[in-house]
């Protein structure tokens, strides 16, 4: 079954004097994780997303959509990226999700994909 592992984290930790160094370190850990996923045969894809300030949202109310700059959800954690994996069950997806580097506060949302 395919699962999407969505990485929610606070983008602010990558700002400031040490932000670039932290980003480099975290990206290195993601690259190593991708290598492990590929070796295990579970990696289906994934991407890092541009910052939340680049988002555009269409908000629907009563079937009418209005366009807004930025992410719609008010939170300190933004969706920073995702992985799509193909594993046997939720327990296996959780094992892989626990390996995703998230410095500081954040969350990994694990959601089964709806197969079309």
N, C-alpha and C positions, 0 to 999 in steps of 0.2 A: 504494500500500500504506500502511496506517496503522501508525504507530509511536507508542509511548509513551516520552516522555523523562522519566525520573524523576530528580528533583533530590535528591541526598544531601548534606547539609552539617551542620556542627556548630552546633547551636542556641545554644551558649554565646557565640558572637561577637555575638549580638544583645542580650546582657545588659550591665549596667553603664552608666556615664555616657554612653558614645558609642554604645551599642547601638541606641537609638531613632533616632538620626540615621543610622546605617548602614542600619537597616531601611528607613527612608524613601527613602534613596538607591537601595537594591536594588529596592524595589517600583517606583520610577520607571523603572528600567531594564527590569523585567519588563513594565510597561505599554507601553513603547516597542517591546519585542520582540513583544508581542501585536499591536500595530498593524502591524508589518512582516509578521507571519505572515498576518494578515487580508488585507493588501494583496496578498500573494503567492498567496492562495487556498489555503493549506495548513493553516490553523488549524481544528481540530476541537473543541477544548475544553481545559480544564485547571483546576486549582485549587491554591491554597495550602492546606496542611493545618494543623490545630491542632498545638500542640507535642506532642512524643513523650510527655510526661507525661500527656496526655489519652487515650493509646491503651489499648485493651483487646485482648488476644490470646487466641485459643483455640489451645492447643498440643495436638497429637495424638500419642499414642504407642500403638501397637498398636490403632489405630482408636478409642481412647477420648479424648475431648476434655476438657481441663481449662482453666478460665478463669484468666487472669492479668492483673493491672494492668500497663500499660506495654507498650512494644514488646518483642517476643521477642528480637530480634537484639541481641547485646552489641556495640556499636560506638560510636565517638565521632561518627559522622555519622548523622543521622536522615533519614528520608524527609520532606522539607519541602514537596514539591509535585510537580506533573507537568504536562506538556503532551501532548495527543494531536494528531498532525499526519498529514496525508495527502500523501505525496510519492512520487516515482517509484521510489526505491531507497534502499538503506542509505547510500550516499554523500551523498544529499541530506539524509537524516535527521541524519547526522553534521554536515553544514554548519550546520543549524539548532541542533543541540545545542551546538555550539561558541559560539553567540551567547548562551547562557543565562548570566546573571551569577551567579557563585559566589564570594563574597569569602572569602578564607582557604582552608582545606583543604576538599575535598569531591569529588564525582564526579557525572557525569551518566550514568545507565544508559539505554541505547538498546535498546528491545526491540520487535520486530515484534508486532503484535496478531494474535491468532488470530481470524479472522473466523468467526462462528457462522452 
